[in-house]
Structures are given as structure tokens and as C-alpha cells.
Amino acid sequence: MRRVLMRDPIFIICFVIVVGLLLMSFGNTVLRDGKVDQTLMLYSEEGRLIGIPPLEPSKEQWLGTDNAGYDLFQMFVEGFKWTVGICAIVALGRMTIGLLVGIPLAFRGARLNHFFKTLLDGFLILPISLLALMMLASTMTFWDSTQVPPLLERVKIELIVLVVLGLPAVTLYLITEIRQLLQREFMVVAETLGGSVWHRVRLHLLPHLIPTLVIVFMQQFVQTLMLLIHLSLFGIFFGGTVLLHEGIMPTVYEWSSMFGYYFRQFTAMTWMTNHLFLVPAIALAALIFIFNLLTSRLERAFRLRRQEPMVTEMNVAQSEAAAASLDNPFSLVDASLSLKNEPDDIV
């Protein structure tokens, strides 16, 4: 599988883009302490005032500035690690808890699994965005900027809510996948030979679940990003929303939060002149597109890997059958047909 991915130019390009942006984001935090340049007034070389925020894209500001004069390109570079880190943590949390709950349930009887399936199906009908809005609206909105709790507490609360809301779907899917694997011949043989549950899970189940877990992680990553975008449109930014006299503002440079923040400014201006909304919208669309591409290429690599052992086993079975049908067991397998057709040439 690794060789397939290393020879896939689409996967390599997407992977390099994501890793490069992560290195730039962490580099800005380490080398510049997360600083974002601010330009309140732009002067020419002669000292004349030639512009005030928001500034249009230029050689100095590649994506321009916002209304406060902050460089949009630097803001997005600094906030990229927040967006990727949040979605990755939520996806890993859902998968880990889903495995811890799903593996024991998958080994239980069909009646218990049917009960949990009926119970979890009810949660799949409810819209996750609406539930998240109802749970986070009161805890993540602050009317006084001087009484905002520490960032770690706010992030911890929101991460727990995001993980819990996606657990029913992930757990139900993993239970279904695990029960299908338990019905495979190698799992039945392992149970017949007296293998314990932990032995079957460690040596047989988890290696076959790795492709499924990777795909589920990528899908949950994109789903979490979409959920953050929906919340930002309702004014619930990641890490909390501070209500000011001139409006609301996010507390961290996170992409979906910036999308919702600038969306409110976009509604008050014409779309042709408002690049503040177009920049985060295009950036989020490109990020979702890249991760969907990565998911499709990973699925292709896993599919090709599953086909390799099947072809190899078929070739081995055909060779063994051909060898068993030879008149002379010491003759070459490839020459079996010619030996049968010309028996007088055998010495």
C-alpha cells in the first residue's frame, strides 16, 4: 500500500500541501510567537497616505487585510493548525471511544446488538448542528470580555461536545463492520481453535480494521469541519464568542470561525468588493476538497492492497493444482501441459 501511495501524484501533492501549511503554522507560532502583522495606515514612499484597512491584496499583503488591518494570509497560516488540530482530535476521540464501545458489543449476541442499533438509530435522525448549537450557545457566548474563562477550559468543553455528538453514528458503523469481520472464515477458525477474545482482537481483528479506521478518520475530519462551519454561521465560534458593542468576534484564528465572522461583514457589503468573505470561503472549500481527495486515494490504495493477496493465493492454488496433476512430480509446473500432450519426450 505504501508503494501505491508513493507512486500516486495526487496523494503526494495533497499531502505536501497539508504538511507544508502545518509547518508554516507551527513555525509562525514558534518563531514569531503567533504574531500577525497589523497595518492601520498605508503610506507611499513619499509619505502620502494611500490606504486604510481593509487593504486589497498586494505584494506586501498577499491576501489583503481585514477591517482592523490584520494580514489575512498570516491569520490563515496561524489558524491552520487550530483547524486541523481540532478536527483531528475530534475524529480520533470519536474513533477511540467508538472502538472501546463497539468491540465488546460486537462480540455479544444478536439480541443485544439489535437493541443498541435501535437505540442509536434514534440519534442519527437528530441534526448534529442543531444539537451542538443548543448545547454550546449558552456556554460559549460571553457578554463581558473581561470575564472570559481560560482558553483551555473553553476548548475542552467544546471538544467534549463535538466528540459526543458524533459517537452514535461512528459506534454503530464500527459495530456493523466488526460483526461482518467476525463472520469471516479466519475469525471462525481462530475461535474454533480456542483463541481468546483479546487474542482474536489483537492479531486478527485490528489488522483488518486499520483500512476502515483510516477512512472513518478522514470522513469524521471533514464532518467535524462542516459542523464547525455551521456553528460559525450561527455566531458560535470555536473557543468562544465575545459580544462587543460593534458586533461579535472570535477568540482564536480558526478558519471556520473566521468564515462566520467575515460572513456577517459580507452581508453588509457588496460581494464584488468584499474579499474578506471570499478568502475564508475559498480556503475552507479547498481544504475540504484536499481531504476528500486524500480519502479517495487512500480508499484506492486499500482496495489495491486487498486485491494483491487474492491474486497471489489464486496463482498459488493454480500452481499446486497443476503440480498435483503431473505424471512426473519432478517436472516443471509451467511445462505440465506440454508434458501431457507429448508424453514420449519424457526421459
N, C-alpha and C positions, 0 to 999 in steps of 0.2 A: 504494500500500500504506500509506503514511503517513497518508493521509486516512482510510482504513478503520480504522486503529488509533486515530486521534484521535477517531473517532466511536463507538468501542467502549467503553461504560461499564465493562464487566467488566475489560478490559485496563487502563484508566486507574486503576481502584480498586486492582487488584493492583500495578501499577507504583508508585503513590503510596505504598502500604504499605511496599514493599521499599525504596524510596528514602528514605522518612521514617525507617525504622529504621536504615538505614545512616548517615544524617546524625546521628541521635541517638547512635549508637555511636561514630562518629568524633568527635563533639562532646564526649562524655564523656571520650575519650582526650586530646583537645587541651586542654579547659578544666579538667578535674579530674584529669588525669594518670592516667586509668583507675581512679580510686579507687572503691571500693564501700563504702558505709556499713555499719558493724557495730554492732549493739545487743546488748550482753551482758546487760543487765538493763533492764527497762521499769518506770518509776516513774510514779505518778499525780501530779497537781498538788499533792497534799498530802504527797508524799514517800514514799508507801507503795509497796512492791514489788508490782507487779500481774502480772508475767510474765517468763519467761525463755525463751530460744530452745529450740525453734523457735516463733516467734510467728505467730499467724494473720494473714491479710490484714486490713488496716486502712487508714485514711486516710493514715497516715504510711508504712506499708509496703504497697503495693498488692497484692503477691503474697505477703506474709509474709516470713519469714526462714528460713534453714536452721538446722541444729543448732549452727553456730558463730556465729549471729547476723547473718550477711551478708544484705543485702537482695536477695531473689530477682529483683525487677524490674530493679534496677541491674545485677545479674550478667548477666541475659539481654540487656540493652541493650549492655553492654560486650562480650559474647561474640558478638553478631550479626555483626560484621564479620569475626570469625575464621571462623565457619561459612560465610558467603557467600564470603569470600575464598578459603578452602581449596578449596571445590567449584568455584569459577570457575577457579582456577589449574589444577586437575587436568583439568577439562573442556577448557580451552584447550590445555594441554600434549598431551593425547591427540589433539585435532583437528589441531594443528600437525604433530606427528610423523606422524600418520596421513596427512596430505596429502603431506608430503615423501616418504613411502614409497609411498603409493598412486598418486600421479600417474605416476611413472616406470614402476611395474609395470603400470598400466592401459594404457600405450602399447606394452607388449611383446606378444608373441604369446600365443595362447590356451594353448599347452602350458605356458609358464612361469606364467601366471596360475592354471592348474589345479593346478600343483604347490604354489604358495603357498596356494591355497584349501584344499587337502588338509592342508597343514601347519598353517594357522591354525585349521581346524575342530577339531583336536585340543585346542587350548587353550580352546575355547568350552565343552567338556564339564566342565572342572575348575571347581569353585566358587571364585569370587574371594575370598569372605570367608575360606574356609579357608586359601587360599594366603597372603592378607595376614596372617592370624593366625600362620602358621608363620614368615613372614619377619620379622615385627615383634615377636614375643613376647620374644625374647632381647635385641633392641637397644633396645626402648622401655620396658623394665621396669628400674627402679633400686631396689636394696635399700638404698642409703645416700643419704639426701637431701643430704648434703654433697658427693657426687661426681657430681652430675648435670651432663652436658655443657651448653654454652650452648644457648639456645633455637633459634638459627638453625641449628645443626648438626642438632638433632633434627628440626626442621621440614623441612629439606632432605632428609634421609634418608626420611622418611615420604612426602613429596610424590613423590619419585622412584619409590618402591614403588607408590604408588597410580596414578601415570601409566602405569607399565609394565604393570601387571596389566590395565588396560583397553584397551591398544593392539591386541591381536589382533582383538577384535570391531569396534572403530572402523575399523581399517585395512581389514578385509575388507568392511565395509559401504561405505566410501568407494570402494574399487576397483570394486565392483559398480555403484555409482551413476555413476562416471566412465566405465566401459565402456559403459553404456547411453547416456550423452550422446555418446560418440564415434560411436555408430551413427546419431545423428540426421542429418538431411539437411544442416543448416548446417555441421556439423563435417566431413562428407564433402566438401562443396563447398569449404570452406576448405583441406582437404588437397589436393584436386584442383587448386586454383589455385596451389599451391606454398607455402602458408603453413607457416612453421617450427613446431616443437613449442612453443617459447616463445610465439610469436605466437598460436597456437590456444589455449594455456592462458590467456594474459593477456586476450585480447579476447573469447573465445568460451566457454571452459570455466568460469573462475572466476565470471563474472557469473551463469551458470545454476546454479552450485553454492552460491551465497550462501543461498538458502532452505533447502537441505538442511543446510548448515553451522549455521545458526541453530537449526534443530530438533534436530540432533545435539548441539549445545552444551547446550540445555535438558535433553535426555534424560540426557546424561552428568552434568550438575549433580545431578539427582535421584538417579541411580545412585550417585554418589560419596557423597552424603549418607546413603543407605541403607547403604553399605559402612561408613561411619564409625559408624553406629548399631550395626551388627552387631559391629564390633570393640569398641565400648564395653561391650556386654553381656558380652564375654569379659574385660573388665578392661584392654583396651588403649586408653588414651585418647590423643587427638591431642596431640602434643608430649611424650609420655612419661607413664609411670605410676610414681608414687613409692609404695613399700611402707612403711607405717608400722606401729607396734605395734597401733593401733586399726583398721587396715584400709588400703585403698588410696585415693589421691586424685589428681585430675588436676592438671596444672600450669598450664593456661590455662582461661579461662572460655569454653569452646567448647560449643555446645548439645548435640551428641551425647555429648561426654564427661560433661557434667553429667547427661544422661539415664542413662548407665550407672552413674555414681557414686551417684545417688539411687535407682536401681533396686535396688541392694544394700541400701539402708536400707529400701526399700519391702517387701522380702521379710521383714523382721524386725518389721513393724508391720501393723496392720490398714489396708486400703486406704481406709476411710471417713475416717480421721483423718490420713492421710499425703498432704498436698498437695505434699510435696517431689518426689514422683514424678509426680504428675498434671500439675504445671505444665510441666516439660520435655516430657512426652509430648504434651500438647495443643499446645505451641508447635511441636514438630517436625512433628506431623500438619498443623497449619495452614500451615507453611512449604512442605511437600510439596504440599499442596492448591493453594496460591497459584501455585507454579511449574508445576504441571500445568495450571492454568487459563491461565497465560501461554502455555504451549506450544500449547494448543488454539486460543487466539485468534490466535497467530502463524500456525499452520497454516491457519486460516480466511482470514487476510489474504493469505497467499501464494497460496492457491487462487483467491481472487477476482482477484488480480492476474494470474494465468495465464489466467483467462478473458477479461479485458478485451482483450488484443491479438487473441485468437481471434475475438471478436465484431467487432472493428474490421476485421480483414482480410476477414472474411466479408462485411461491409457494402460494403467497397471492391470486392471481387470481383463482388458482385451489381450494383453501380452500373456497373462497367466493362462487364459483360456486357449490361446494359440499354442503355448508351450505344452499344455496338457494333451493337445490333440496330435502331437508329433509322433511319428513312428519311431524316430531315433531321438531320445531325450537329450542327446549331446549336440544336436544340430542347432543352428541359429534360429531365433524366433522369426526374424524377418524373412527367412527362406522357407517357411513352413509350407506356403502354397506351392512354390516351385518343387519342393521335395515330394509333395503328394502327387503332383502332376507327372513328375519324372522319377519314379522310384528306382529305375535301373541305374541311375547315375550315382546312387549312394554306395560308397565303398564300405 
